[in-house]
Amino acid sequence: MWPAIWIVWTCAFALFETIALANRRDNDTLSENIRRLFRTRASKAGRAVFAATWFGFSGWFALHILTETM
């Protein structure tokens, strides 16, 4: 059951992101919303928080997958 849920979620995300990229409206893609959330264009603190969050998550996820823990 869970693999099917993840596949459906991934396909839905891909569909919505493709539509958002194709219509070229502002603030509808994931990247645009992340930039707005962290204010990466106008705030050095926002950039630093985003970078710390991204690298922290990436490091944790790599360890989680490779060591099958956490």
C-alpha positions as CSV (number, residue, x, y, z in Angstrom):
1,M,0.0,0.0,0.0
2,W,2.7,2.5,0.9
3,P,4.6,2.2,-2.3
4,A,1.4,3.0,-4.2
5,I,0.9,6.1,-2.1
6,W,4.4,7.3,-2.7
7,I,4.1,6.7,-6.5
8,V,0.8,8.6,-6.6
9,W,2.2,11.5,-4.6
10,T,5.3,11.6,-6.8
11,C,3.2,11.6,-10.0
12,A,0.9,14.2,-8.7
13,F,3.8,16.5,-7.8
14,A,5.4,16.0,-11.2
15,L,2.1,16.8,-12.9
16,F,1.5,20.0,-10.8
17,E,5.1,21.2,-11.2
18,T,5.0,20.5,-15.0
19,I,1.8,22.6,-15.3
20,A,3.3,25.3,-13.2
21,L,6.4,25.4,-15.4
22,A,4.4,25.4,-18.6
23,N,2.1,28.2,-17.7
24,R,4.9,30.6,-16.7
25,R,2.9,32.4,-14.0
26,D,4.8,33.8,-11.0
27,N,5.0,32.1,-7.7
28,D,3.5,28.7,-8.6
29,T,6.5,26.4,-8.8
30,L,8.1,24.8,-5.8
31,S,11.4,26.7,-6.4
32,E,9.6,30.1,-6.5
33,N,7.7,29.3,-3.3
34,I,10.9,28.1,-1.5
35,R,12.7,31.3,-2.5
36,R,9.7,33.4,-1.2
37,L,9.5,31.4,2.0
38,F,13.2,31.8,2.9
39,R,13.5,35.3,1.2
40,T,16.6,34.1,-0.6
41,R,16.6,37.0,-3.0
42,A,16.7,39.8,-0.5
43,S,18.0,38.4,2.8
44,K,21.5,37.0,3.5
45,A,20.0,35.5,6.7
46,G,17.3,33.8,4.6
47,R,19.9,32.3,2.3
48,A,21.9,31.1,5.3
49,V,18.8,29.5,6.9
50,F,17.9,27.8,3.6
51,A,21.4,26.5,3.1
52,A,21.6,25.2,6.7
53,T,18.2,23.5,6.3
54,W,19.0,22.1,2.9
55,F,22.4,20.7,3.9
56,G,21.1,19.4,7.2
57,F,18.3,17.6,5.6
58,S,20.4,16.2,2.8
59,G,23.0,14.9,5.2
60,W,20.4,13.3,7.5
61,F,18.6,11.7,4.5
62,A,21.9,10.3,3.1
63,L,22.7,8.8,6.4
64,H,19.2,7.5,6.8
65,I,19.2,5.8,3.5
66,L,22.7,4.4,3.6
67,T,22.7,3.2,7.2
68,E,19.0,2.3,7.4
69,T,18.7,4.0,10.8
70,M,17.0,7.1,12.3
